[in-house]
Amino acid sequence: MTEVFFILTTIFVAYVVYAIVDEQKTTVKSKVSATKPETPVIVVEQPRPQLVIAEDKAAPKAVVSQPVTPTKVAKKDKLVSAKRPGLKNPTTGDVVTAYSNYRFTKRWIKDALVVEGLLEKVYKNNELNTEVDAKIKAALVKLEALDKYKV
């Protein structure tokens, strides 16, 4: 019986503490919002460029004084490769740009290194040392050079 009374008392005390802390949070928030002055919003209007309209008797059209130059659209593949180097998964098309740390490299890159014959196995984290890291970095450079994995 005393155990049940102890549990109920503990729950009641926890509820009272929760109610007091919650009430203090709401009063602090209301005080902060009441004392915080509103910052005025300043709108600066910038002058718009004026358009020059040329009138032609044969065909009345609006002509803009600034010449419009056509923009060239680059291919998506070239644009991606120019921005960031990376490896592309040939099966899913997934592009990975962060693979410098072997511990955090995606699994398909580790498997590709083994499938291409650049490494003899997929190394575990406890097997990594300076000699193995040098092998891995050299294998990653060779993997980047393969056309199949280029972005």
Secondary structure as GFF3:
##gff-version 3
##sequence-region A 1 151
A	DSSP	alpha_helix	2	35	.	.	.	ID=ss1
A	DSSP	alpha_helix	76	83	.	.	.	ID=ss2
A	DSSP	beta_strand	87	88	.	.	.	ID=ss3
A	DSSP	beta_strand	95	96	.	.	.	ID=ss4
A	DSSP	three_ten_helix	102	104	.	.	.	ID=ss5
A	DSSP	alpha_helix	107	115	.	.	.	ID=ss6
A	DSSP	three_ten_helix	125	127	.	.	.	ID=ss7
A	DSSP	alpha_helix	130	145	.	.	.	ID=ss8
A	DSSP	three_ten_helix	147	149	.	.	.	ID=ss9
###
